[in-house]
Amino acid sequence: MTDNNDFYAGYSPLPDQDRRFLFKAVPAGLIGLAAAGAVLGSRARSSGGGRWETGTPVTLTGRLSFDPYPTLWIGDEAIVLAGFGKHGSDRYTRPLDGQVVRATGVRIVRGNCFMLGVAEGDIAAIDADLPAAPVPQPSETVSMIGEILDAQCFMGIMNPGYGRTHRGCATLCIRGGQPVYFSPGIRPSKDAAGGLSCGGNGFVLAAPDGGAINQLILDHIAVPVSMTAKLDRMGNMSRLTLVEDSLQRLA
């Protein structure tokens, strides 16, 4: 073997040909990886910027109703109530349905609206005169594609609170009674964007009979689905009521 042979041995100096190649290839590869990461990141769905304000509890007064989930109405503003952990608040809020209540909890914020996480013992009826909950406006039929999600995680307890990676958590929350949300993707037959609540994030989702839908959709959570529903509006809240037998998984 002569000195001009480019065969490389680990104990020998790096041949000039290999040195020249690596001097060009390594920076080019790093630049390529950085560019690919930037492109993929720019195409990723936003987590929505939700937040859970655990350090700053708030106390609110309003009229409680079930629409179909526990909702605190302050005038025309709807604040959906979540329980803590994987369980909804129905057990201790249902007896207060229709009453004026004072609730202390933590805000779960996404966009320009929020939910309130309320623990047992932190909500009680009070003697006050406040307006009844708003009357639903006439509904329209819409067809949509999107995801069924648990509202508290989607709003800000988890980031991101959607998609298959969050499916297990969402299923436990919905099975436990937490409010259910529908986040739209493509709307093939009706542009309902003007009816979105919470800054364009999604809709409260009700069963065909108008009640809570939790136990009917456990096999359709956090995967692409299509459905037909009745869309109505109560105050600042938009609500979808599923049309019987219209829900279909797309993946």
FIBA-235418 format. One record per residue (C-alpha): residue in one letter; x, y, z. Coordinates in steps of 0.001 Angstrom, whole numbers, padded with zeros to 6 digits, always signed. Layout:
BEGIN
aXYZ
...
REM end
This chain:
BEGIN
m+000000+000000+000000
t+001495+003346-001061
d+001090+006782+000516
n-001366+007745-002289
n-003900+005039-001392
d-007073+006463+000301
f-007758+003314+002337
y-008607+004496+005882
a-007321+002902+009082
g-008466+004241+012414
y-004972+004778+013708
s-003895+006698+010587
p-004554+010351+009704
l-007836+011023+007866
p-007234+010969+004109
d-007558+014318+002369
q-010411+013077+000147
d-012508+012068+003170
r-011651+015272+005003
r-012852+017373+002047
f-016085+015361+001808
l-016897+015644+005511
f-016070+019360+005551
k-018899+019881+003044
a-021319+017103+003986
v-021635+017701+007746
p-022661+021396+007564
a-024984+020654+004648
g-026637+017838+006585
l-027135+019997+009672
i-028651+022791+007595
g-030945+020278+005880
l-032147+018837+009195
a-032815+022324+010558
a-034775+023272+007443
a-036819+020054+007540
g-037633+020645+011220
a-038775+024193+010488
v-041026+023055+007627
l-042588+020210+009632
g-043083+022478+012638
s-044815+025133+010563
r-047292+022535+009262
a-048129+021043+012663
r-051535+021740+014165
s-051318+024302+016944
s-051882+023069+020496
g-054070+026143+020887
g-052226+027922+023667
g-054562+026616+026368
r-053609+027036+030002
w-054742+025828+033413
e-054585+028643+035960
t-054091+026498+039049
g-052457+029211+041126
t-055204+031814+040773
p-058667+030516+041804
v-061652+032735+041007
t-065142+032991+042503
l-068097+033502+040155
t-071833+033899+040698
g-074420+032865+038116
r-077360+030600+037361
l-076600+026918+036901
s-078221+024844+034177
f-077426+021662+032249
d-077048+022364+028516
p-076390+019385+028510
y-073361+019717+030816
p-073258+021833+033979
t-073009+025429+032815
l-072794+028612+034839
w-074646+031450+033135
i-073613+035009+033854
g-076038+036925+031692
d-075478+035569+028169
e-072004+034217+028952
a-071707+030453+029331
i-069013+028962+031559
v-069014+025170+031338
l-068034+023476+034602
a-065519+020648+034793
g-064854+018368+037727
f-061335+017607+038897
g-059279+014763+037538
k-061110+012233+035375
h-064576+012807+036822
g-067235+015335+035908
s-068964+017575+038416
d-072503+016236+037825
r-072706+014383+041149
y-072502+017575+043189
t-073827+020112+040670
r-076977+018270+039509
p-078877+019028+042766
l-078270+022744+042089
d-079764+022740+038573
g-081711+025951+037934
q-080465+027728+041055
v-078249+030762+041500
v-074888+029529+042763
r-071514+030798+043835
a-068621+028698+042540
t-064922+028890+043337
g-062531+027132+041001
v-059665+027438+038556
r-059979+028728+035032
i-059145+026460+032091
v-058505+028940+029292
r-058303+028601+025529
g-058735+031431+023087
n-061135+034057+024385
c-063225+031885+026688
f-062740+029503+029575
m-064150+026623+031577
l-064131+026496+035354
g-062802+023482+037248
v-064886+023127+040416
a-064340+020630+043226
e-067019+019224+045511
g-067707+021704+048309
d-066683+024724+046226
i-070114+025401+044713
a-073278+026231+046636
a-076688+027807+046110
i-077155+031388+047291
d-080147+033665+047706
a-079928+036028+044730
d-082084+037112+041820
l-080407+036533+038453
p-081855+035984+034953
a-082666+032493+033717
a-080364+030807+031208
p-080793+032059+027614
v-083342+030366+025376
p-081770+028385+022485
q-082061+030055+019081
p-083607+028120+016159
s-081308+025334+015000
e-079903+024491+011570
t-078700+021136+010261
v-074988+020865+009523
s-072608+018108+008444
m-069083+018161+009804
i-065775+016337+009984
g-063615+016677+013068
e-062744+015137+016453
i-064725+014396+019600
l-062710+015488+022641
d-062989+015934+026379
a-063514+019638+026916
q-061236+020208+029902
c-058109+018756+028304
f-058820+020369+024947
m-059367+023754+026585
g-056048+023801+028387
i-055309+021096+030955
m-053340+019144+028334
n-051329+020575+025437
p-052115+019236+022963
g-055470+017915+024151
y-056421+016249+020872
g-055388+013475+018486
r-054538+009800+018897
t-051733+010455+021392
h-054329+011943+023743
r-057028+009363+023060
g-056530+007278+026205
c-056712+010314+028477
a-059722+011733+026628
t-061583+008416+026859
l-061078+008238+030626
c-062266+011835+031072
i-065373+011358+028928
r-066218+008001+030518
g-065901+009728+033900
g-068438+012401+032974
q-066354+015381+031877
p-068080+017641+029284
v-067717+016638+025626
y-066537+018947+022851
f-066464+018631+019074
s-063545+020289+017307
p-064306+020720+013580
g-061896+020149+010750
i-063421+020206+007264
r-067094+021168+007059
p-068196+019644+003726
s-071804+020793+003541
k-072043+023861+005758
d-069606+026601+006755
a-070533+027003+010395
a-067450+028977+011373
g-069557+031902+012493
g-071172+029679+015089
l-068023+028470+016782
s-067717+029105+020493
c-064531+029793+022448
g-062749+031817+019811
g-063332+029330+017005
n-062275+026217+018898
g-065355+024033+018776
f-068821+023105+019985
v-070461+021555+023010
l-071768+018164+021821
a-075091+016683+022960
a-076768+013298+022416
p-079749+012962+020029
d-082135+013340+022996
g-080394+016565+024055
g-078642+015016+027056
a-075001+014214+027763
i-073434+012096+025022
n-070529+010616+027001
q-071426+006921+027014
l-072562+006883+023363
i-069284+007925+021718
l-066546+006028+023572
d-065407+004303+020351
h-065249+007595+018435
i-063021+009736+020667
a-059964+011597+019314
v-060163+010065+015831
p-061475+011678+012633
v-065268+011365+012458
s-068087+012688+010325
m-071556+013490+011587
t-074770+015373+011007
a-076091+017500+013836
k-078493+020260+014785
l-076586+023473+015514
d-078107+026031+017848
r-076859+028918+019917
m-077503+029875+023531
g-075980+033181+024505
n-072321+032933+023511
m-072345+029111+023448
s-072795+027049+020286
r-074141+023537+020716
l-074355+020540+018416
t-077042+017904+018965
l-076117+014709+017134
v-078593+013345+014591
e-079382+009682+015297
d-077152+007139+013478
s-075123+009814+011663
l-071790+009441+013501
q-069110+007579+011525
r-065416+006950+012106
l-063188+007925+009199
a-060012+006201+010437
REM end
